[in-house]
Amino acid sequence: MKTTFALTLPSDAAKHGGYSTALFQRALIDSLKKFDPRVQIRNPVMFVVWIGACITAALTVDPLLFGPSHASSGYNGIVTLILLITVWFANLAEALAEGRGKAKASSLRHTTTTLSARKILADNTWVTISAIDLKLGDRLRVEKEELIPIDGEVVEGVAYVDESMITGESAPVIKQSGSDLASSVTGGTRVLSDFLIVKVTALPGNTFLDRMIRLVEGAKRQKTPNEIALTVLLSVLTLIFVIVVAAIAPVASYLHAQINVADLVALIVALIPTTIGALLSTIGIAGIDRTMRFNMLATSGKAIEAAGDVNTLILDKTGTITIGNRQATACLAVAGQSQQSLLQAAYLGSLFDSTPEGQSTIAYVTQQGASAEPQQEQAVGTDFSAETRMSGTDMPDGRIIRKGAVDAVIKYVQRTYNTDIPPDLHALAESVALRGATPLAVAVNGKILGIIALSDVLKSGIRERAIQLREMGIRTVMVTGDNPTTASVIAAEAGLDNYIAEAKPEDKLKLIRKEQALGRLVAMSGDGTNDAPALAQADVGVAMYTGTMPAKEASNIIDLDSDPTKLLELVSIGKQMLITRGALTTFSIANDVAKYFAILPALFIVALPGLSHLNIMGLSTPQSAILSALIFNALIIPALIPLALRGVRFIPTSAEAMFYRNLMIYGIGGLAAPFLGIKLIDLCLSLVM
């Protein structure tokens, strides 16, 4: 098997937002390629600047090309250079945002260079073929230290698999047949032990790795609905300014004011929203990149944008709200039974319980005084099963111990031994349930000794996050299979807004449709095949990488860490992208308003001396005013590139409060920056000219 295999997708540099020298050099080259008019026309605002540069370049060669003019070739050349630099800065911003995605895509391609597969034939022999010749349903044998050639499902064998090239997690994961989650394998990952028989579930070119490559290439991304709407708005504003500036020429002729074509081009460029026009696509691409630094893959910026607008978060209890495995926290003996007898019976009854809850029970009762017995080595055990909802141990001395759900143990002792139920058993079980824990009963030879309490442990910080989400106007709903009493206690402890108890997989789908019918955007996470319909229905569906292929295909975001709590980070990333776009749009518009006071008085001050009162910046000459405004217009773009890539600082608060906060900060900043910047540039030019 020949391959190059050296990749960890979420590199340290990417996680920390750093740009390597090689990445920056590539962005410089790509920014020059973007001068192609077929690329520029995708951004109407910057395309107008590009056309303006072409016009002033022609005037540099022949200043009288469009009629009499006082502008020299040198002046036209300086305007052309400034306009080209403005377009280049816009191209550079986009190229930098795309750079990390292209670098990751390039690295990913190296992982699937000439993979071969050991295909199993009908007579159980195998033949080695190229991975590109595989078909759906083919069965493959993958040995220790070999790469899995294509996406598939384990049908035989148990082995550890290294998935670090996808997830960045060095710890191997176990893969085996018969498991809804652990049977899915990805092409390019390495088998570290034993062997696996894998059935092909994806055609070459349509594997998970191929989809990752397409997703991380930001240049091929789809624009988000809000981005499209803002692009249309900016295009309309640009068209209006072009018409208005074109109408200035006859007005200037009537007033006997000599206005050069280069000045009109400069006026258009200074007044149209070049700042946000140059950075708009950068903001969208950077939003996708931020999700990748959190080890999440978004199918498009649309999913991230929708996360920023989410009204309802649907969260699974197990693994999202709670740590996942319930812990034994108490043993309560019924009247007439000793605590020590209950602890010892709980210990023996859990010996053959392989569930995490069973191991937790042994650990807890051992701490409370239970101990091993010499004859337990000859005991016969019954593992926990979903059918009986009990586990147990048959000791050599004749003791038969059963532990399980209270109602299951009651039915067992009544049917098998016809014994009476302790009168305080139900009260004990109810008191445990009211605390949000799950009660288990323990019986020896048909006599119930007491109750074990299994408690769900909330993930740290979950309550604080729920409060932050509520402050942002997001409603949180927990979905669990627990009974209503336990569910209500956990939801209250976690600070959630609502809960759905005793929920079946289809209940998630019903809940999502109900919320959407009320006009709300819904986000949820899932990993199983039964979650696929709900993930497809949700506005933001986050699938776990360890989940099944149907779940991943139905979602629009894949979490490579398989951490359901990522929904909370995703909402913050989505809101940060929306806030950044709004903040820079506010800054750009305020910026343009300020530039009015630099250029308009300069154009007409000779014909209309009274306009000198509008020269509140105190600019020295008309030419200096125009060049200062153009230079500032160009320099403000690279100054804002780090903000567009990093995003505006996100504060969990209401949308209204955030709007007014950004209006004050970026609106005032957008007005003040040109006054200071243009005046400073004008002073520098006055020393040179």
N, C-alpha and C positions, 0 to 999 in steps of 0.2 A: 504494500500500500504506500503510495507516494503522496506526500502532502507537505505543505508548509503550515506550521501550527504554532503561532506565537502571537497571541492577542489576549488582552483583557480589555473588554469594551469600555467600561467606565474607568479610564486611567486617572491617576491622581491629579494630573494637570487639568483634565476635564472637570473633575469633581470640584476643584478649587477655582474654576473659572479662568485658569491661566491660558495664555496664548504663547505657544512656542515660537522660536525664531523661524523655523521652517514653515509653520502655519502662516505666520505673518508674511513671509516672502511669497508664499503661494497666493495669498490674498492680494498682494500688490500686482502680481501677474494677472490674476483673474479680473481685477478691477480695470485693467487696461483693455482686456478682451470685451468688457461690457460696453465699450464705446460703440460697438456695432449697433447701427440704428435699429436692427431687428430686435435687439435686446432693450434698447432705450425706449422704444415705443410702448413697452409694457408699463412704463411709469410716465403717464401723461405730463405730470408737472416737470420732471427733469428732462423730458423730451423737448419741451418748450425751451428750456435753457440750452439744450444741445443745438436746437435750430438757431437760437439767438447767437450762439458761438459761431456757427457756420456763416451767418449773415455778417457779423462783425469781422470775421476772418476775411471775407470777400472785400469788405470795406478797407481792411488793412492793405490789401493789394491795390485797390482803386478807391480812394476816399470819395470820389465823385460818382460812384457807380449808380446811386439812387438819386442823383441831383446835387445841387450846390450844397456844400457843407464846410463848416469851419473846423471840423475835427481832422486832425492830422493822422497819418498812417500810424505814428507812434502811439497816439491816444487810443485809436481803434485796436491796435495790437495789444495794448495793456488790458482793455476791456475783454478782448477775446481770451487772453491768458487767464484772467480771473474767472470767466465763465467756464472754461475748460477745467480749471481746478475745482470749481463748484461741482461740476458733473462727476469729476474723478473722486472727490470726497464721498459723494453719494454712492458711487460704485464700490468704493473701498468699504464703506459701512456694511453694504449687503454682502460683499465678498468675505469679510471677516465673520459675519454671522453664519455664512454657509460653510466656512472653512472647516470647523470642527466636524460637521456632519460628513463632509467629503472625506476627511481624514479617517473617520471611523468606517465609512463605507469601503474605502480602499483597504483598510486592515482586515475587514470582514471577508473581502473577496479572496484574500490570501489563504484563508482557512479551508477553502474548498477547491484547492488546486489539484486536479487529477486524483480524486478519490476513487477507490475501487471497492467492489462489494463481492462477498462470497454468497452467491445465490444458491438456495437449496432447491434441488430438482424433485420431481414427483417420486423418484425411487430413493429419496433421502440422501442422495449424494449431492455434492455441490460443485459449482464451477465459478471461477473468478471472472467478473465482467466489470466494465466501467460503470460507475454510479449513474451516468447520464442515460444508460440503457435500461434502467429499472422501470418497472411498471407498477401500478397500484395492485396491491394484493400479493406481490412477490414476498417470499420468505427468505430472510438473510441470517447468516450466523456471524456474530461478531465476537472475536476472542479477546482475551486480556491484552491490554495495551494497544488495541486497535481503535481507530476512529469509527464511529457510527456513520455510515456513508450518506444517510438520508433520513428524513423524519419517519417515524414509525411507532408501532405499538408492540410492547413486549408480549409474546405469546408463550414463551418458555424460558426458564432460567431466572436466577436472581444474581445481581451483580451491583457493585458500586460504580457510579459513573461520575466523571469529572465534568461539571458544567460551567467551570470558571470562565471559559471564553465567552459565555453568554451572560452570566450573572455577576462575574467578578468575585464570586464567593469560592474560596479555596476548598472548603469542606466538601467531600464527595457526597452524593445522594444515592440512596439505594433504589434500584429499579427492579420490578418483578411483575409477573403476569397476574391478572385477576384483580388488580387494584385500579379504581377509576382514575386516580391521580398519579400513582407511581409507575404506571405502565407506559406513559408517554415519553418518548425519547426524541432528541433533536439531532439532526445531521451535523457532524463536526465535533460533537462531544466524544470524550474518550472513555472506554470501558477500562476500569482499573483492577477488576478481579473477575474470576470465573468466566462465564460466557453468557451471551443472550441470543435468543432466537427472536428476530424482529420482523413484523409484517409491515410492509411499506404502506404509508397512508398519505403520501404527497408525491406528486410528480416532480422530477428535476426542473428547476427554474421556478417552482412555486413552493419551496420549502420555507420553514420559519426563518432560516438564515437569509434566504433570498428576499423575503418580505422585509427583514430588518434592514438590508442594504437599501431597498427602495425607500423605506421610511426615514432613514437618517440622512438621505441626500436632500437637504433643504431646498436645493435649486429646483426640484421637481415637485415641491409641495403645492397643495391647493390653498388658495387664499381663503381666509375665514369670511363669513357673511358680514361681520362688522368692518373688516378690512376692505371688502369690496364696496360696501356702502360709503365708507370714508373716501376711498379712491374716487368714486363717482362724484362725491361732493367736492373734493379738491379739483377734479377735472372741470366741473362746472364753474367753480370760482376762478380757475385759471382762464377759462374761456371768456368769462365776464371781464376780467382785468385786461385781457388781450384786446377785446372790443373797446373798452374804455380808453386804453392807451392809444389805440388806433384813431379814436375820435379826437384825441388831444392835438394831433398834427394840424387839422384845419383850424382849430381854435387858436393854436399858436400862430398860424399864418395870419389870422385875422388881427391878432394883437401885435403883429410884427415882431414876434419873438422867434429868434433863430434857434430851432431845436434840431440837433443832429439825430440821424437814424440810430447811431450807437447809444445816444442818450435815451431814446425811446425803448430800445432793447434793454438797457440797464434798468429803466423804470419798471418794465414788465417783470424782469427777474427779481427785482427788489420787492415788488408788491405781491407776487404770487406766493403761495405757501410752500416755498422751497424747503424749509427746515423739516417739516413733518413729511413732505413729499419725498425727501431724500432718505428719511429714517423709517418710513412706514413698514416696508417689507422687512427691514432689519429687526424691528420690534417683534413681528410675528415669528421670524426664524429663531430669534433668541429665546422666545417663549418655548418653542419646541426643544431647543438645546437645554434649557433649564430642567425640563422634565427628564431629559436623558442623563443629566448630572445627578438626578435623584433615582437613576436606574429604572426609568419608565420610558416606554416607547409609545408615542402618540401617532396614530395613523395620519393626522393632519392637525394644523393649528385650530381647526374647527372644534375638535374635542377639548382642547385646552381652554379655548374661549368659552365653550359651553360650561366647563367646570367653573369658570369665573362668574357665570350667571346662575349657577345652581341654586334652587330654592329648597330642595329636600335631599337629604343624605340618608340612604337606606344602608344600615350597618348590620352585619351578622354579629350575634353575641359572641360566639366562640371564635377566638383568634383575632377579633377586632376590638370588642369591648373588654373581653376578658383574655387572660393569658392563653387559655385553651384547655388545659387539663385541670379538672376540679381537684381540690386538695382536701384531705380529711382534716377537720378542725375540731371535732368534739365527739365524744361517746357518751350517750345518755342511757343509763340502765333503767329498766322498768321497775316498778315497786316489787320488792321481794327478791331482787337479783343484785348481786354484788358488782361493783364497778370492775374489779379485777377479773371476774369471770367473763364479763362482756369484752374486756380488752383482749384476753387470751383467745376467746372464741373468734373475735374479729381478725386476730393475727392468723390463726389456723385457717379460717375461712377464706383468706386472701392469698394463701400460698400459691394457688394455681390460677389466680386471676391475673392475666397478663396485661390488662388495661392499665393506663397511667394512674387511674383512680385506685386500682387494686394495690399498686406499688406504693402510692401515697398513704393508703390505709396502714400498710405494714410499717412504713416509716413512722407514722404518727403514734400508733399503739405501742411500738417498741420504745419510743421516747417516754410513754406514759407507764411503762413497767411490764409490758408483755414480753415473753421470751420464747426462744425455740425449745421444742421438746424432742427428746431422743428418738421417739417413734415416728416423727413426722417424715423421716426418710422413706418409710414403708407405706406412707399414706397414698390413697388414690384420689386424684383431684378431678374437678369439673370446672373447666374454664368458663368465663362469662360468655353468654350468647345473647343476641338480641331477641331470640325467640323466648327463652325462659326468663331473661332479665335477672338471672342469678348466677353465682359461682359457688363453689363449695369444696369441701374436703371430707373424705371418708377415712377416719383414723383406724389404725389396727385394733385398738381397744374397743371398737364398736361405736364410738361417737360419730354421728353424722351431722356435719355443720354446713349450714347454708346461709349465704349472705346475698342480698339483692334488694330490688325495689320493694317497698313496704307491701303493696297489694299483691305482688308476686309471691312473697314469702308467706303472707297470710293464706293465700289459696293453697300453697304447697303444704303447710302444716295441717290445715283443715282437711285436705284431701288425703294426705298420707297418714297422719296420726290422729286426726279427728280431735285435736286439742283446742282448748279455749284460748281466746285472744286476751292478753293482758288489758284490763280496762283503761289504763292510762297510755296505751300505745299510740292511739290516734292523736291524743293531746300532745304527746311528745313530737310526733311526726309533724303536726301542724305548727308547733312552735319553731321547729327547724325551718320549715318552708316559709314562715313569715319573716325569717331573717334573710331570706334569699338563698338559702342552702338547699341541697337535695338530701332527703332522708333515706337511709338504707337500713333495713332490719336484719338482725343476726339471730339465727335459731340453732339450738343444739338438741338433737333428738326430738324435734317437734315442739320444743319450748322456746318461745321468743324471749331473748335476754335484754334486748334494748335496741337503740338507734345509733347509727353512725351518721354524722353530718358531713356532707361533701360541699364545700363552698367554692364558688367561682371567685377567682382573684382578678380584680380589675387591673388593667394595664395602667402603669403610672402615667399621670398627666391627662388621662382620658376625660376627667371631669373638667379640668381647665380648658381643654380643647373644645368641649361641648359648649362651655360658656362663651368662648371666643366666636364659635360658629353662630350662636344665638345672637351675639352682638352684631354680627354681619348680616343678620336677617335670614339665616339658614336653619331650617327645621330638621332635627335629627330623629330618625325612627329606627328602633332596634327590632330585628326579626329573629325569633328564637323558637325552638321546639319545646321549651320549658313550659310548665304550667303557668297560668296567669299570676298566681301569687309570687312565685319566684321571679318571673319576668318583671313584675312591677317593682320589686325591691331593687333588682339590679339596675333597671332603668333610672330609678330615683337616685341610687348611689352614683351612677355615672353622669347624672345631670342631663339626661336625654329628654326630649320633648314628648315622645310617645313610644309605644312598643306594640308589637304583634306577637301574641303568645300562641303556642301549639301550632306554629305555622308549618305548612307543607311547601315544597318547592314552587307549586303553582300559585301560592298566596303572594309571593313576591311579584309575580307578573301582574296579578290583580291590583296590588297596591300601587305599582308604578303607573298603570293605566288610570287608576283613580286620581292620583296626584296630577298626572298630565292633563286629565280632563278638567281639572281646576286651574289650568294655565300655568302649572309649575314645571320647572326643569328638574329632572331627577338624576341622581348619580348613585351607583351601587357597585359593589365588587362581588366577584364569584370565581369559582375554580372548577366546578363540576359540570358534567354534560347537562344535568338538570337545571343549571343556572343559565344556560345559553339563551333560551327564549327571553328571560328577564334582562340579560345583558344587552341583547339586541334591541329590546324595547326601550331601555333607559337612554336618556340623552347623553350620559357619560357612563360607559360600561368599562370597568377596570377588571381585566382577567389576570389571574396569577400565572406566572410562567410555569409553575409546577402543575398547573391545571390541565384539563383535557383540551385536545385540539378544537372541538366544537366551541368550547368556552372562549378560547383565544380568537377564533375566527369571528365570533359574534360580537366581540368587544371592539372598542375604538382606542383603548389604551391597554398596554400589556406591562405589568409590573414584574421586572426581572428578579426582584428580591422576594416576590410572593408574600408581601406584607400588606394585609388588607387595610391597615391604618394609613396607607399612602393616600387614600381618598382625601384625608384632611390636608396633607401637603399639596395635593393636586388642586384643591379649591384655592389655596393661597397663591399658587403659581398662576392659575387662570385669572384670578382677580388682579394680581400684580401686572400681568400682561395688559389687561383692559385699562388699569389705572395709568400705566406707563404711556399707552397710546393717547389717553385723554389728556394727561399732563403735558406731553410734548405738543399735542395739537393746540392746547391753550397757550403754551409758550410761543408757538409759531405764529398764531394769529396776533397775539399781543406784540410780537416782534415786528410783524408787517406794519401794524398801526404806527409804531414808533418810527419806522423807516420813511413813512410819509413826510415827517417833519425834516428829513434830511434831503430828500430828492425833489419833492414838488416845489418848495421855495427856490431851490437852486435853478430849476428849469425856467421859472418865470420872473425871477427877481429883477432882471434887466428891464423887461417890458412892464412889469408891475412892481415898482419899488416898495409899495405898501406891504408886499408879502415878506419883507425883511423881518416883520414882527413875528412871523411863523418860524424864522430861523432861530429857534430857541436853543439849538445846540451850539450856535455861534460858529458855524463852519466857515472857513476862510474864503473859498472860491466855489463857483458852481461845479467846475471840473473836480475839485478836491472832494466836494460833497458826494458827487456821484460815485467816484472811485472808492471813497471811504465806505459808503453804504454797500457797494458790491464786495469789497474785501471782507467787511464784517459778515455779510451774508454767506460768504464762502467759509470763513473760519469758524462760524458758530456750528457748522455741521460736524467737523471732527471733534469739536469740544463736547458735543452731546452724544457722540458714538458710545463712549463708556456707559453713559446712563441708559441708552437704548439697549445695550447688550446686557447690562446688569439688572436693569429694571428699577423703577421707582420704589423706594422703601415702602413695604406694605405694613399697614397698621390695622389690626382687626377692629373694625368699627363699621358703622352703617354706611351705605352707599352715599347718602345725603351728606353726612359729615365729611367723608373722604372727598366728595365733589367740591365742597366749599373750601376745604383745606388746600387742595391742589389749585383751585381757582386763585386763592390768595397768593400762594407761593409762586406758582408758575406764571400766573397772569401778571403779577407785579414784576417778577423776574424778567418776563418777556418784554415788558415796557422799559425797565431800567437798563437791561444789558445793552441794547442798541445805543441809548443815550451816552453811556460811558464808553462803549467800544468804538462807536463811530467817531466820537470826539477825540479819543486817543489816537486813532488811525489818522484822522484829519491833521492833528498836530504833527505827527510824524511825516506826513506827506508835505505839509507846508515847509518843513525844513529841507526836504529833498527837491521839491519843484521850484 
